[in-house]
Amino acid sequence: MNIGIFGGTFNPPHLGHLIVAEHVRETAGLDKVIFIPSYISPHKQASEEKNAGSRLEMVKLAIEGNSYFTVSDIELRRKGTSYTFETVEALHREHPKDALFFLIGMDNFIEFQTWKYPERIIQHAKLVVMNRPLYQQASEPLRFSESAIFVDVPNIEISSSKIRASVKMHRSIHFLVPPEVEGYIMQHGLYQN
């Protein structure tokens, strides 16, 4: 089985996440995609652990109805800073006979060599680099390019930070997140402050 690993803060998960995950699943021939909310991302400034449970619930709501998508709380159970190499190694132990594919945006791929133990990630998972058509690619081949599959994904101009700002300013997030996620945000008063 070909399993995609899609990590992120998903704070909140939005339609852009779902669109690119489905596009990559079809283009790269993945049998399923596992969404993995981070506990604390090493690449984010603010602490996310306080709403980790809510982010997990919103991902569950967002992917509901897509039999190719699933969610794992592996990083939330581990707590602490969520390092990709630990997650990939743990998933490799859980799925020793399956092929793992780690989904990464081109912006993150450019910095991938600075991640903690990138060699250990590519030892167990093929990189699937999601390249947006309007994104400026590096002029020279990047380290780890030989370990990557490059997939052009739709250029979706939705970001979690803009959604949080819209909620705080009492602006509509309709058509940015699945209706179930919008309902959860409103019901639980998320992103108000």
N, C-alpha and C positions, 0 to 999 in steps of 0.2 A: 504494500500500500504506500502511496506517496502522500505524505502528511506535511502540510504547510504550517509553519509556526508564525503567528502574527502577534507580536508583543507591542505594548504601548501603555500609556497612562489611561487612555480612553476616558478622558475627564471633561466632557462626556463622550461616549461613542456617538458618531454621527454618520450620516448617509455616505459621506466620502469614504470612510473606513470600509463600509459594506460594499460599495461599488468597486473599489480597487481590489478588495479581497476576492470578490466574485470574478472579476476580470482576470486576476492572476491565477485563480484556481482553474479556470477554463483554459487559459493560454499555456500555462505550465503543466497541465495535465495532473492536477492534484486531486486526490480522492476526498480529502477533507482539509479544512483549515481550522486550527486551534487558535482561538483568541486568548491571549494571556495578559491580563491587566498586571502591571508592575505594582509592587508594594511601594518602593521608593526608587524612582528612576535615577541612575547616576548622572543623567544628562539634563535633569531639571533642577531649577533653583529652589522652588518652593517644596515644602513637605506635602506629600500626597497621602500619607498613611491614615490621616484622620477620616477620609471618606473612601477608604479602600473597599469596604463592604458595599457601599452605594455604587461604586464604579463596577464592581462585579455584577451586581443585580441589573444595572443598566445594560451591560453587555449581554447578559442572558436575555433580557427583553428585546434588545436590538436584533439578535440573531434568530430569535424564535421563528419557526416556520421554514428555516433553511436547513435541510437535512445534511448539507455539506459542511455546515459550520457548527462548531462546538466551542466551549469555553473551559479553561482550566484555572483553578485557583492556586496553582503550584507556587507562584511567587508570593502570593498573599499568605499562604501557610508558612512559607520559609521566613517571612518577615525580613527586616533589614533592607539594605540596598539590593536591588534586583539586578544581578549580573547575568547577562545572556549566556555566558559559557556554562554557568551552573545549571541553568534551565535546559539548555540543549543537551548537556550530559545526562541530566535526570530523565529527559524524554527519550533519549537513546536507550537508557536502561529499561524504561517502560515499554519501548517499541523496538526491540533489538533487530527484528526482521524487516522493519519498515524503512523506507527512505525518507529522511527528514529534509525539509526545505525551509530555510529561514528567510522570511520576507523583510526587506529593508529598503527604505527610501534612498534615492540617490544622494540626497543631502547627508544622510547618516553614513552611507557607504563611503563617501569622500573622507569621513573621519574614522572609518572602521578600524584602521591600523592603530588608532589611539585607544581603542576599547580594551578592556581587561581580557587578556588571553584570546585574541582573535583566532590564533592558530587552533586552539581547542574547539572553537565554534565550528570552523570549517572541517575539522577532523570528523565531525559527526553530522554535519548538515551542509547541503549545497545552498549557497546564497542566491536568492531571487531578488535582484535589484529592480525596484519599481521606479521607472524613469518617467517623469511627466514630460510631455512633448515640449513645453515651453521652458523647461529647466535647462540651464547652461551646463553642459557636461564638461568635465575636465579635458584639457587639451592633450594631455598625455595619458597613456594607460595607467590605471591605478593599481597599487599593490592589491593582491587578492582578486584581480579581474579574472584570472584564469580559473578561479573557484566559483565564478558567478554566472548566472543566467540573467540577461537583461531583458526586461519586459516593459514596453511602453504602456502606461496606464492613462486613463482619462485625466485631464487636468481639472480637478474638482476644487473650486475655491471655497472650501468650508474648513474652518479650524475650530478646535475645541475652545481655544482662548477667546475667539470672537463670539462663540455661543455663550460662554460664561459672562462675557461683558454685556451681551444683549439681554440676558436674563437679569443681570444686576440693574440694567437701565429700563427694565420692564418692557423690552421690545420683543417682537415675535421671533420664535425659533421654529415656527412651522415650516416644513419642507427642508429643514436642516438636519433634524434628527427624526428617527421613527416616532410615530405618535405615542407609542408605549413609553419611550424614553422621555418624551416631552411631558407626558402625564406623571411619570415618576419624579421628574425634576420639580414640577409644580406641587405635587402632593407632599413631597418631603422638604420643600423650601430650600432647595440647593442653589448655590451661587448667588444668594441674595446680598451677601456682604462682600 
